[in-house]
Amino acid sequence: MVLETTIKWCVRDEDEAKKLIEQVRAAGTDKGYYVKKAGYERKVKKAKGEIIAEAFVVTITEVFHELWEDLD
């Protein structure tokens, strides 16, 4: 039985990162999980001190079952 999964996505900007987190939280009700932890981090690529690329890494942990939930 899967207890939880942590998935990372790469998106282009901060607004897209926030939308993705909201979408995954909303989908959890229908798909049988809840979001335990969600966040994003800005990553930049530099060349000679200048930013040449930017991305946001979104990390979300989805919980499907608690370890002892069957004991209740």
C-alpha positions in Angstrom: 0.0 0.0 0.0 1.4 3.4 -1.0 1.3 5.8 2.0 2.6 8.9 0.3 4.4 10.2 -2.7 6.6 13.3 -3.2 6.7 14.6 -6.7 8.7 17.5 -8.2 7.7 19.6 -11.2 9.5 22.3 -13.1 7.5 25.3 -14.2 8.4 28.6 -15.8 7.2 31.2 -13.3 6.0 31.8 -9.8 2.3 32.2 -10.8 2.4 28.8 -12.5 4.0 27.3 -9.4 1.2 28.6 -7.2 -1.5 27.5 -9.7 0.0 24.0 -9.8 -0.1 23.7 -6.0 -3.7 24.8 -5.9 -4.7 22.4 -8.7 -3.1 19.4 -6.9 -4.7 20.3 -3.6 -8.1 20.5 -5.3 -7.7 17.3 -7.2 -6.9 15.4 -3.9 -10.5 15.4 -2.8 -11.5 13.4 -5.9 -8.5 11.2 -6.1 -8.3 10.2 -2.5 -5.3 12.0 -1.1 -4.4 15.2 0.8 -1.4 17.5 0.4 0.9 17.2 3.4 3.5 19.6 2.2 3.8 21.9 -0.8 6.3 24.5 -1.8 8.4 25.9 -4.6 12.0 27.1 -5.1 13.3 29.6 -7.7 16.4 28.3 -9.6 18.5 30.4 -11.8 21.3 29.6 -14.3 24.0 32.2 -14.6 26.8 32.8 -17.1 29.5 35.3 -16.2 27.5 36.7 -13.3 24.3 37.3 -15.4 21.1 35.3 -15.1 20.5 33.6 -18.4 17.6 31.2 -17.4 15.1 30.9 -14.6 12.8 28.1 -13.5 10.7 27.2 -10.4 10.8 23.7 -8.9 7.6 22.7 -7.2 7.7 19.9 -4.6 4.4 18.4 -3.4 3.9 15.5 -0.9 0.6 13.7 -1.4 -0.7 11.4 1.4 -2.9 8.5 0.4 -3.0 6.5 3.7 -1.8 7.0 7.2 0.2 4.2 8.7 -2.2 3.3 11.5 -5.5 4.6 10.0 -7.0 1.0 9.9 -6.8 0.8 13.7 -9.4 3.4 14.4 
